[in-house]
Amino acid sequence: MKALMSVAALMGAAGILLLAAMTVGIVPSNTVRLIEGYMPVQVIAELTLFVAGFTGLSYMMSAMGMAFPRFWQGILFWAFLLIYLKFRIYPPIPFSVRAMYGTISLVAIFMWVSANEEDWKKFKQPIMNVLDAKTGGTKALRIGYLVIIPLLIGGFSYNAMVPKSEEPIELRTVHPAPPASTKVHGKTYTLQTSQNPYRVNPEGKYDQEYSNANIVEQGMGRLMKPNANPWDKDAQGYLKYVREGGEIFYQNCHFCHGDNLNGRGLHAFAFNPIPANFTDPGTIAQLQETFIFWRVSKGGIGLPNEGFPWASVMPPWEQHLTVDEIWKVVLFEYWHTGYYPRTWD
Amino acid sequence: MKKEGEAKVEKGRDVYYKTEGIVVGAPAPKTVDGPRDYPRYNFESRVLLWFANQQHLYYGSFVLAVPIFCMVIEFMGVVTKDKAMAKRYDQLAYDFIKISLTAYSLTAILGGILIFTFLTLYPAFFGYLSGIFRPVMHIYALMFVAESGTLYIYYYGWDKMRDGFLKWIHLSMSVILNVIGTLLMFLANSWIGFMMSPAGVDEQGRYLGNIWHVIHTALWNPLNVHRILGNMAFGGGVVAAYAAYKFLASKTDEDRAHYDWMGYIAMALGVAFLIPLPFAGYWLMREVYAYRQQMGITLMGGLLAWLFIIQATMIGILFLSTNYYLWQALGRMRGAEKYQRYIKYLVFVLCCGYLVFITPHTIVMTPAELKAMGGQQHPVLGNYGVMSAKNGGINVIITTTILSFVWYMRGNKVSTVSWSKFGNIFMGVFFACAYVNIIWLAIYGYYIPANVRVGLSVPQVATTLSCLFFMFPLNAAMMKGAKQMGAIEWGKISVRSQYALIMLATAFTWMMGLMGYIRSSVRLFWHVNEIMRDNSPWAYTHTVGFAANMISFNVLFFWVSILFVFWLGSLGMKKAPVEAKAGVPGGAPQPAGGH
């Protein structure tokens, strides 16, 4: 047990030092990189390692007779989490989410330090000491708090109430509910039931399983599957349509959506928000193919009322492309990202 | 040549079942904003209706849930061999029904207020709805009479039917009472089911003569299941809060012991129904998506998505409060210290599950933050914000809650069965595998088609429920004849635990208000979805802030009024015999679910 805790303590100490050095810039901030595609799991794994490390450190310090007070353990761990969320994760997390995470971590820390009477007593002892103010130091602290706390509350209140010229916070509806049907080039498409006419098997029948088997591999690299190269001159059927969709994409869409479909095209950063990142699992992977068809056809101007604040400059592509071309582009987007369109069966 | 009578028969096509039927009703009225269809006070009618409806629902849920508790607790009293314990259970059940009785009158009064509000402010809509449901309106009223009659006999006959065969008759009456109550709720649910997913009418809203189609709409069954579970969890929360309040106000150890025990029983019953509740909610949402994709997207990804984040936050609070209470409850057991040192790891696991569960897909941010983030999708948060991760998050939370329960149930005991070592290892491995499976499936969900991903929730839920259904009995078997390290010292629990119970109840109440609002507002500008349009000036969706304030007001009003009900109940409270109230040395009460 002791050996295990020693390893954890070493890990914790090394982790804290490394994080601190990366935060202040002594060590390059990309020394331990968060790898795109693995970041969500990596973040939780890192936090788990830190918790193990802190537990080991606490254990070792207690074993050496230098027990770290529970009060400071709680406060410092919370501070650590806030710093981690603010500086470790890139791109920066918006304040609203950090506030949610920070509040929950604070509640979690309270639950930890008050889980049993002994711990709770240890934790609140310094607070009680200041409230009781039996020594000169605690007396001074109490007076200090008496002055500082109202000032802080007043400051926060003032800051909250003072008129600001900042842009207001926006609650953008990323995927507004689509209409039941949409009319493109004079034909009405029911979004619940329409299908991409180019998602077909060699027999020419609609076959999502077949097309799913021929999309690129997900994960790093997004490699094409053997014998599923749309740019092979002999490619027929589904793969041929993917190629045609790709040609249309690179003639029309990639300037904004990027040649990797990650929303970082040549003109992307002229817009705020930048165009949709199709490689993110929260975009086309969550949606029916007909939803994309509708969005591409109608563009930003065709967003419904609930698409507030309508922050999209995508043109209504029905004015520039035929229905077939739109379906082929959609086909290509799913093929290239390695995602499957959502279905409900 | 057709006869005159035949020529008048007009057929219509059911909007949902697609069957043909003879039109026997008038079309849904096309309302116009004015005193005829929308008479009003100088106030937003929708808000008045919201208030009346919500209060009626709170009380309705409470009075439907409490008799189920009474049935369970009375049954436990009847089958318990320990006489003193039997008396305590019986007294507890009686205390519950007494509270329920006062609340029952208030429910009926609030129901009346609700109907008057409908008639006064939405006469056209109410006229249409009551026309559609005419065949069952009086059945509903008669069932209410039956419910009242059974309840009064059940309550006033308590002492008369105290012993022997009569006690079983009395217990059977609680079953009848609950059957009637549940059917009443199903009927009421059919109205909201019809408003969301109408059936049994044609496109113009004309009734086609089949009342079963009108009742049995696409969302009726999932709504029924969700509401039964929700009512039970809510009822447990309210009773637990009542016990917590009485505990905190108690002046003697004896009273503290009694209310500590009462709070524990109510919490355990409530949580027993809370655990399957997210799965029932998941089924409901799945059916909503299957019924109308737009409705599903409006709820989960569009206009109302942020309300779902608030809902996730409330669900998290419920589970956190439950776990915290259980950890505090370990403190009243001698010998449970060995588990307390590991609580920090449970906190961490719970916290990770919770953070993933509440991560929004639609993030609130300033345009500057949006720019700094480099697009709407964050590479970390974007992954936590979708269903695959959230399923993992909630299942981790529930599995951890089950683990906390297992720890609590073995807190002061040491297994003496010959296979205890093997049993402990098996349980440890089982839980570890469950966590690995849930997390692995949550990650795997990103690499498969969405329709398969939705199906992944089945093995995840199965994993969680396996922990519940296999580990609880296994633990009970291991703890049979176990060595007691010390008694459960009822009343020796921290006051923090009682605040956790109050938090639990408040979160339940708030969440009920929130979910009711979400369910109702997903119809957007329809009184009856796609059949009868809301043409009042209030056919828009409230802002999140307004809705939150309104829900908070409803919660506050409910709690103030229920405190009054509790006070009324306490005026005539039958004093429990002293020996029945006192803690039983060495004989800890057994919670439902087999402690």
Chai-1 contact restraints between the chains, C-beta under 6 A:
chainA,res_idxA,chainB,res_idxB,connection_type,confidence,min_distance_angstrom,max_distance_angstrom,comment,restraint_id
A,E36,B,P379,contact,1.0,0.0,6.0,A-B,restraint_1
A,M39,B,P379,contact,1.0,0.0,6.0,A-B,restraint_2
A,M39,B,V380,contact,1.0,0.0,6.0,A-B,restraint_3
A,P40,B,V380,contact,1.0,0.0,6.0,A-B,restraint_4
A,P40,B,N383,contact,1.0,0.0,6.0,A-B,restraint_5
A,V43,B,V380,contact,1.0,0.0,6.0,A-B,restraint_6
A,I44,B,C352,contact,1.0,0.0,6.0,A-B,restraint_7
A,V51,B,F348,contact,1.0,0.0,6.0,A-B,restraint_8
A,I89,B,V380,contact,1.0,0.0,6.0,A-B,restraint_9
A,P91,B,M373,contact,1.0,0.0,6.0,A-B,restraint_10
A,P91,B,G374,contact,1.0,0.0,6.0,A-B,restraint_11
A,P92,B,A372,contact,1.0,0.0,6.0,A-B,restraint_12
A,P94,B,I363,contact,1.0,0.0,6.0,A-B,restraint_13
A,P94,B,M365,contact,1.0,0.0,6.0,A-B,restraint_14
A,P94,B,E369,contact,1.0,0.0,6.0,A-B,restraint_15
A,S96,B,V364,contact,1.0,0.0,6.0,A-B,restraint_16
A,Y101,B,L355,contact,1.0,0.0,6.0,A-B,restraint_17
A,I104,B,Y354,contact,1.0,0.0,6.0,A-B,restraint_18
A,A108,B,V347,contact,1.0,0.0,6.0,A-B,restraint_19
A,A108,B,C351,contact,1.0,0.0,6.0,A-B,restraint_20
A,M111,B,Y324,contact,1.0,0.0,6.0,A-B,restraint_21
A,M111,B,V347,contact,1.0,0.0,6.0,A-B,restraint_22
A,W112,B,K344,contact,1.0,0.0,6.0,A-B,restraint_23
A,W112,B,V347,contact,1.0,0.0,6.0,A-B,restraint_24
A,S114,B,R496,contact,1.0,0.0,6.0,A-B,restraint_25
A,A115,B,W327,contact,1.0,0.0,6.0,A-B,restraint_26
A,A115,B,I343,contact,1.0,0.0,6.0,A-B,restraint_27
A,N116,B,G331,contact,1.0,0.0,6.0,A-B,restraint_28
A,N116,B,Q340,contact,1.0,0.0,6.0,A-B,restraint_29
A,E117,B,G331,contact,1.0,0.0,6.0,A-B,restraint_30
A,E167,B,T366,contact,1.0,0.0,6.0,A-B,restraint_31
A,E167,B,P367,contact,1.0,0.0,6.0,A-B,restraint_32
A,I169,B,V364,contact,1.0,0.0,6.0,A-B,restraint_33
A,I169,B,T366,contact,1.0,0.0,6.0,A-B,restraint_34
A,L171,B,V364,contact,1.0,0.0,6.0,A-B,restraint_35
A,T173,B,G302,contact,1.0,0.0,6.0,A-B,restraint_36
A,V174,B,T362,contact,1.0,0.0,6.0,A-B,restraint_37
A,V174,B,Q376,contact,1.0,0.0,6.0,A-B,restraint_38
A,H175,B,G301,contact,1.0,0.0,6.0,A-B,restraint_39
A,P176,B,G302,contact,1.0,0.0,6.0,A-B,restraint_40
A,A177,B,Q294,contact,1.0,0.0,6.0,A-B,restraint_41
A,A177,B,I297,contact,1.0,0.0,6.0,A-B,restraint_42
A,A177,B,T298,contact,1.0,0.0,6.0,A-B,restraint_43
A,A177,B,G302,contact,1.0,0.0,6.0,A-B,restraint_44
A,Q192,B,Q293,contact,1.0,0.0,6.0,A-B,restraint_45
A,Q218,B,Y447,contact,1.0,0.0,6.0,A-B,restraint_46
A,G263,B,G375,contact,1.0,0.0,6.0,A-B,restraint_47
A,N272,B,P367,contact,1.0,0.0,6.0,A-B,restraint_48
A,N272,B,K371,contact,1.0,0.0,6.0,A-B,restraint_49
A,P273,B,L370,contact,1.0,0.0,6.0,A-B,restraint_50
A,P273,B,G375,contact,1.0,0.0,6.0,A-B,restraint_51
A,P273,B,Q376,contact,1.0,0.0,6.0,A-B,restraint_52
A,I274,B,G375,contact,1.0,0.0,6.0,A-B,restraint_53
A,N277,B,G375,contact,1.0,0.0,6.0,A-B,restraint_54
A,N277,B,Q377,contact,1.0,0.0,6.0,A-B,restraint_55
A,D280,B,Q377,contact,1.0,0.0,6.0,A-B,restraint_56
A,D280,B,G382,contact,1.0,0.0,6.0,A-B,restraint_57
A,P281,B,V386,contact,1.0,0.0,6.0,A-B,restraint_58
A,P281,B,Y446,contact,1.0,0.0,6.0,A-B,restraint_59
A,G282,B,H361,contact,1.0,0.0,6.0,A-B,restraint_60
A,G282,B,Q377,contact,1.0,0.0,6.0,A-B,restraint_61
A,G282,B,G382,contact,1.0,0.0,6.0,A-B,restraint_62
A,G282,B,G385,contact,1.0,0.0,6.0,A-B,restraint_63
A,G282,B,V386,contact,1.0,0.0,6.0,A-B,restraint_64
A,E306,B,G302,contact,1.0,0.0,6.0,A-B,restraint_65
A,E306,B,L303,contact,1.0,0.0,6.0,A-B,restraint_66
A,Y340,B,P449,contact,1.0,0.0,6.0,A-B,restraint_67
A,R342,B,A450,contact,1.0,0.0,6.0,A-B,restraint_68
A,T343,B,N451,contact,1.0,0.0,6.0,A-B,restraint_69
A,D345,B,N451,contact,1.0,0.0,6.0,A-B,restraint_70
